Amino acid sequence: MAEVAAQKAQLQYEVAQRERKRNFRERSSAKMEAGLKMKESRLKLQQKQKQLENLSQKHSENPEIAQLLKALDELRDANDTYREALYNFCRTTLALESL
């Protein structure tokens, strides 16, 4: 009887170990995938910024286009500031929820 209980406990332990390993692999895989997506989006953003810089250099003689490009840069800066504030808000909210 004690032997059966010991075997059952051993099997439960092994199943739990496998479950923990599987969960760890899934989390690691999800983190890697998110990291790759982030790198891809950063690369696309850098390419678009380079294109905008090239356009800016090409059309800097025209004052109307130069003014529009300046407004676009200001809008981009405001968007970055908003994103950073939103990220900090979400992080703070999650930290408070975990308390």
The 8 nearest C-alpha neighbors of each residue, nearest first, counted from 0:
[[1, 3, 2, 4, 5, 6, 7, 8],
 [0, 2, 4, 3, 5, 6, 7, 8],
 [1, 3, 5, 0, 4, 6, 7, 8],
 [4, 2, 6, 0, 5, 1, 7, 8],
 [3, 5, 7, 1, 2, 6, 8, 0],
 [4, 6, 2, 8, 3, 7, 9, 1],
 [7, 5, 9, 3, 8, 4, 10, 2],
 [6, 8, 4, 10, 9, 5, 3, 11],
 [9, 7, 5, 11, 6, 10, 12, 4],
 [8, 10, 6, 12, 7, 11, 5, 13],
 [11, 9, 13, 7, 12, 8, 14, 6],
 [12, 10, 8, 14, 9, 13, 15, 7],
 [11, 13, 9, 15, 10, 14, 8, 16],
 [14, 12, 16, 10, 15, 11, 17, 9],
 [15, 13, 11, 17, 16, 12, 10, 18],
 [14, 16, 18, 12, 13, 17, 11, 19],
 [17, 15, 13, 19, 18, 14, 12, 20],
 [18, 16, 20, 14, 15, 19, 21, 13],
 [17, 19, 15, 21, 16, 20, 22, 14],
 [20, 18, 22, 16, 17, 21, 23, 15],
 [21, 19, 23, 17, 18, 22, 24, 16],
 [22, 20, 18, 24, 23, 19, 17, 25],
 [23, 21, 25, 19, 24, 20, 18, 26],
 [22, 24, 20, 26, 21, 25, 27, 19],
 [25, 23, 27, 21, 22, 26, 28, 20],
 [24, 26, 28, 22, 23, 27, 29, 21],
 [27, 25, 29, 23, 28, 24, 30, 22],
 [28, 26, 24, 30, 29, 25, 23, 31],
 [27, 29, 25, 31, 26, 30, 24, 32],
 [28, 30, 26, 32, 27, 31, 33, 25],
 [31, 29, 27, 33, 28, 32, 34, 26],
 [30, 32, 34, 28, 33, 29, 27, 35],
 [31, 33, 29, 35, 34, 30, 28, 36],
 [34, 32, 30, 36, 35, 31, 29, 37],
 [33, 35, 31, 37, 32, 36, 30, 38],
 [36, 34, 38, 32, 37, 33, 39, 31],
 [37, 35, 39, 33, 38, 34, 40, 32],
 [36, 38, 34, 40, 35, 39, 41, 33],
 [39, 37, 41, 35, 36, 40, 42, 34],
 [40, 38, 36, 42, 41, 37, 35, 43],
 [39, 41, 43, 37, 42, 38, 44, 36],
 [42, 40, 44, 38, 39, 43, 37, 45],
 [41, 43, 45, 39, 44, 40, 38, 46],
 [44, 42, 40, 46, 45, 41, 47, 39],
 [43, 45, 41, 47, 42, 46, 48, 40],
 [44, 46, 48, 42, 43, 47, 49, 41],
 [47, 45, 43, 49, 44, 48, 42, 50],
 [48, 46, 50, 44, 49, 45, 51, 43],
 [47, 49, 51, 45, 50, 46, 44, 52],
 [48, 50, 52, 46, 47, 51, 45, 53],
 [51, 49, 47, 53, 48, 52, 54, 46],
 [52, 50, 54, 48, 53, 49, 55, 47],
 [53, 51, 55, 49, 54, 50, 48, 56],
 [52, 54, 50, 56, 55, 51, 57, 49],
 [55, 53, 57, 51, 52, 56, 58, 50],
 [54, 56, 52, 58, 53, 57, 59, 51],
 [55, 57, 53, 59, 54, 58, 52, 60],
 [56, 58, 54, 55, 59, 53, 60, 52],
 [59, 57, 55, 60, 56, 61, 54, 64],
 [58, 60, 65, 56, 61, 55, 57, 62],
 [61, 59, 58, 62, 65, 57, 64, 56],
 [60, 62, 59, 64, 63, 58, 65, 66],
 [63, 61, 65, 64, 66, 60, 59, 58],
 [64, 62, 66, 65, 61, 67, 68, 59],
 [63, 65, 67, 66, 62, 61, 68, 58],
 [64, 66, 62, 68, 59, 63, 67, 61],
 [67, 65, 69, 63, 64, 68, 62, 70],
 [68, 66, 64, 70, 69, 65, 71, 63],
 [67, 69, 71, 65, 70, 66, 64, 72],
 [68, 70, 66, 72, 71, 67, 65, 73],
 [71, 69, 67, 73, 68, 72, 74, 66],
 [70, 72, 68, 74, 69, 73, 75, 67],
 [73, 71, 75, 69, 74, 70, 68, 76],
 [74, 72, 70, 76, 75, 71, 77, 69],
 [73, 75, 71, 77, 72, 76, 78, 70],
 [74, 76, 78, 72, 73, 77, 71, 79],
 [77, 75, 73, 79, 78, 74, 72, 80],
 [76, 78, 74, 80, 75, 79, 81, 73],
 [77, 79, 75, 81, 76, 80, 74, 82],
 [80, 78, 82, 76, 81, 77, 83, 75],
 [79, 81, 77, 83, 78, 82, 84, 76],
 [80, 82, 78, 84, 79, 83, 85, 77],
 [83, 81, 85, 79, 84, 80, 86, 78],
 [82, 84, 86, 80, 85, 81, 79, 87],
 [83, 85, 81, 87, 86, 82, 88, 80],
 [86, 84, 88, 82, 83, 87, 81, 89],
 [85, 87, 83, 89, 88, 84, 82, 90],
 [88, 86, 90, 84, 85, 89, 91, 83],
 [87, 89, 85, 91, 86, 90, 92, 84],
 [90, 88, 92, 86, 91, 87, 93, 85],
 [89, 91, 87, 93, 92, 88, 86, 94],
 [90, 92, 94, 88, 89, 93, 87, 95],
 [93, 91, 89, 95, 94, 90, 88, 96],
 [94, 92, 96, 90, 95, 91, 89, 97],
 [93, 95, 91, 97, 92, 96, 90, 98],
 [94, 96, 92, 98, 97, 93, 91, 90],
 [97, 95, 93, 98, 94, 92, 91, 90],
 [96, 98, 94, 95, 93, 92, 91, 90],
 [97, 95, 96, 94, 93, 92, 91, 90]]
